[in-house]
C-alpha cells in the first residue's frame, strides 16, 4: 500500500509539472506572436489595455456574478448536448447555490452555445474541461466569483461529477469554465481548498466517454487538446 501511494504521488507530481510546462509554452507562444506583429499592434494593445484598466480598476461598477437567489435553493435537472452526445444532468442549488445560479444564468442566456471543450486529462486525473468561449483555457464572463462550495472532504470526485474550474490557490476565480469527471478521480486540494461540485451527469456518461475521452489527446500527452473536441450545442435547464 505504501509503495502504491508513492507511485500515485509521483504520477500526480508529473501530471502537475506537465501542466505548468504546457502553460509556460502557451504564454511564450503568445508573447512571440505579439512581438512578431510590430509597432502597429503595440499601439492598439496599449489602447486596449487602457480601456481594460479603466473598466477593471477605474471608476464605475465592475461586473458581478448572478444573484445567488437564482439557484432557488433547489435541485435543477436538464440536458447538455455535447456535439452528438446528449447527457442528462442535475445541478445542486442547495449545496452549491452560487455556482448553480451562475450556470443557470449563463445557460439560459445562451452563453455556452457553441463553446468548445478544450482540454482533456487522461492520466491520474480524468476530466474534460469545457466552458471557455475562447477555447484557450483563459476565457470566461466579465466577472469571477467565489466561494468554493460543496467540495468533497475526501478529495474524491466520482465519475459523472460536474465541477467548477478555477485558478490555483484562488477561491474567487470561478467563471464559466467547468470540468466533467469521466472516471473516478482524486483531485488534491490546494491552499484554498477543493473544487465546487456543481452537479452530476445522470445519463449518457458512457457515450460521452466513448466519443470524447477514449480517443485521447492530440499529441498523446496526459493533458492537452482532445482528439475529438465537442462543442456545447445546447443546454436545457428546468
C-alpha positions in Angstrom: 0.0 0.0 0.0 2.8 2.4 0.8 4.5 1.7 -2.5 1.2 2.2 -4.3 0.6 5.5 -2.6 4.2 6.6 -3.5 3.6 5.8 -7.2 0.3 7.7 -7.2 2.0 10.7 -5.6 4.8 10.6 -8.2 2.2 10.3 -11.0 0.4 13.4 -9.7 3.6 15.3 -9.4 4.5 14.6 -13.0 1.0 15.5 -14.1 1.1 18.9 -12.3 4.6 19.6 -13.7 3.4 18.9 -17.2 0.5 21.3 -16.7 2.9 24.1 -15.6 5.2 23.4 -18.6 2.2 23.5 -21.0 1.0 26.8 -19.6 4.5 28.2 -19.9 4.8 27.2 -23.5 1.4 28.8 -24.3 2.5 32.0 -22.6 5.8 32.0 -24.6 3.9 31.4 -27.9 1.5 34.3 -27.2 4.5 36.6 -26.4 6.4 35.5 -29.6 3.3 36.1 -31.7 2.7 39.5 -30.2 6.3 40.6 -30.7 6.3 39.5 -34.4 3.5 41.8 -35.3 5.4 45.0 -34.8 4.7 48.6 -33.7 1.2 48.9 -35.1 -0.1 46.2 -32.7 1.7 47.8 -29.8 -0.3 51.0 -30.2 -3.6 49.0 -30.5 -2.6 46.9 -27.5 -1.8 49.9 -25.3 -5.1 51.4 -26.2 -6.9 48.2 -25.3 -5.0 47.9 -22.0 -6.0 51.5 -21.1 -9.7 50.6 -21.6 -9.4 47.3 -19.7 -7.6 49.1 -16.9 -10.3 51.7 -16.6 -13.1 49.1 -16.6 -11.2 47.0 -14.1 -9.6 49.5 -11.8 -11.1 52.9 -12.5 -14.5 54.5 -11.8 -17.6 52.5 -12.4 -19.1 49.3 -11.1 -17.4 46.0 -12.1 -19.5 43.2 -13.4 -20.9 40.9 -10.7 -21.9 37.3 -10.7 -25.6 36.4 -10.9 -27.6 36.7 -7.7 -27.4 33.6 -5.6 -31.2 33.7 -5.3 -31.4 32.4 -8.9 -30.5 29.0 -7.6 -33.9 28.8 -5.9 -32.2 26.6 -3.3 -33.3 23.5 -5.2 -32.1 20.8 -7.5 -32.3 21.5 -11.2 -32.5 19.0 -14.0 -31.7 19.3 -17.6 -29.6 18.1 -20.6 -26.4 19.2 -22.2 -25.8 18.3 -25.9 -22.0 17.8 -26.3 -21.6 17.5 -30.1 -23.8 14.5 -31.0 -24.0 13.2 -27.4 -26.7 14.3 -25.0 -26.2 13.8 -21.3 -28.7 14.3 -18.5 -27.6 16.4 -15.6 -28.7 17.6 -12.2 -27.5 20.9 -10.6 -27.2 21.2 -6.8 -28.7 24.5 -6.0 -28.9 23.5 -2.3 -25.2 22.9 -1.6 -23.7 25.0 -4.4 -26.2 27.9 -4.8 -23.8 30.5 -6.2 -22.3 28.1 -8.8 -25.8 26.9 -9.7 -27.1 30.4 -10.1 -24.2 31.3 -12.3 -24.6 28.2 -14.5 -28.3 28.6 -14.8 -27.9 32.3 -15.8 -25.3 31.7 -18.4 -27.0 28.6 -19.8 -30.4 30.4 -20.2 -28.7 33.3 -21.9 -27.1 31.1 -24.5 -23.6 31.8 -23.2 -22.4 28.2 -23.6 -23.9 27.6 -27.1 -21.1 26.7 -29.5 -18.4 26.8 -26.8 -15.9 24.0 -27.0 -14.5 21.5 -24.6 -10.8 22.5 -24.9 -8.8 20.3 -22.6 -8.7 16.6 -21.7 -6.7 14.8 -18.9 -6.2 11.1 -19.3 -3.8 10.1 -16.5 -4.1 10.4 -12.7 -7.0 12.9 -13.1 -9.7 12.0 -15.6 -11.5 15.1 -16.7 -12.6 17.1 -19.7 -12.7 20.8 -19.3 -15.3 23.0 -21.1 -17.0 26.4 -21.0 -14.3 28.8 -22.2 -15.7 30.7 -25.2 -12.1 31.4 -26.4 -11.1 27.8 -26.3 -7.8 28.6 -24.7 -8.5 27.9 -21.1 -8.2 31.6 -20.2 -11.6 33.0 -21.1 -15.0 33.4 -19.4 -17.6 36.1 -18.5 -16.7 39.6 -17.3 -16.6 38.6 -13.7 -15.2 36.0 -11.3 -16.8 34.6 -8.2 -16.5 32.5 -5.1 -16.6 31.0 -2.6 -15.8 27.3 -3.2 -18.9 25.3 -2.5 -19.7 21.6 -1.9 -16.1 20.4 -2.4 -15.7 16.8 -1.2 -13.8 16.4 2.0 -12.3 13.2 0.7 -10.9 15.0 -2.4 -12.5 12.2 -4.4 -14.6 13.2 -7.4 -16.7 10.3 -8.7 -17.3 9.7 -12.4 -20.1 11.9 -13.6 -19.2 14.8 -11.4 -19.5 18.3 -12.9 -17.3 20.8 -11.0 -16.2 24.4 -11.5 -12.7 25.2 -12.8 -10.7 27.9 -11.2 -7.2 29.3 -10.9 -4.9 27.5 -8.4 -4.9 28.9 -4.9 -7.7 31.4 -5.8 -11.2 30.6 -4.4 -12.7 33.7 -6.0 -11.6 32.9 -9.6 -14.6 30.8 -10.8 -16.3 31.9 -14.0 -17.9 29.9 -16.8 -15.4 27.0 -17.1 -16.3 23.6 -15.7 -15.0 20.1 -15.9 -16.6 16.7 -16.3 -15.1 13.9 -14.4 -15.4 10.9 -16.7 -13.6 8.4 -14.4 -13.3 8.3 -10.6 -10.5 10.8 -9.7 -8.7 12.0 -6.6 -8.0 15.7 -7.1 -5.9 17.1 -4.2 -6.9 20.4 -2.5 -4.6 23.4 -3.0 -4.1 26.1 -0.4 -7.7 27.4 -0.6 -9.5 24.0 -0.8 -11.1 21.8 -3.4 -13.4 22.4 -6.3 -17.0 23.4 -6.3 -19.2 20.4 -7.2 -21.9 21.9 -9.3 -23.8 18.8 -10.2 -23.5 15.5 -11.9 -24.3 13.6 -15.1 -27.2 11.3 -14.6 -27.3 9.7 -18.1 -25.2 9.4 -21.2 -21.8 9.3 -19.5 -20.7 6.1 -21.2 -21.5 7.6 -24.6 -19.6 10.8 -23.7 -16.5 8.8 -22.6 -16.6 6.7 -25.8 -16.9 9.7 -28.1 -14.6 12.2 -26.5 -12.4 10.7 -23.7 -11.4 7.4 -25.2 -9.8 8.9 -28.4 -7.3 10.8 -26.1 -5.3 13.9 -26.7 -4.0 15.2 -30.0 -0.3 14.8 -29.0 -0.8 11.7 -26.9 0.1 13.7 -23.8 -1.5 13.1 -20.4 -3.2 16.5 -20.6 -4.0 18.5 -23.7 -6.4 19.3 -26.5 -8.7 16.3 -27.2 -8.6 14.5 -30.5 -12.3 14.9 -30.7 -13.3 18.2 -29.1 -17.1 18.6 -28.8 -18.8 22.0 -28.8 -21.7 22.5 -26.4 -24.6 22.7 -28.8 -27.3 23.4 -26.3 -28.2 23.3 -22.6 -31.7 22.8 -21.3 -32.3 23.6 -17.7 -35.6 23.3 -15.6 
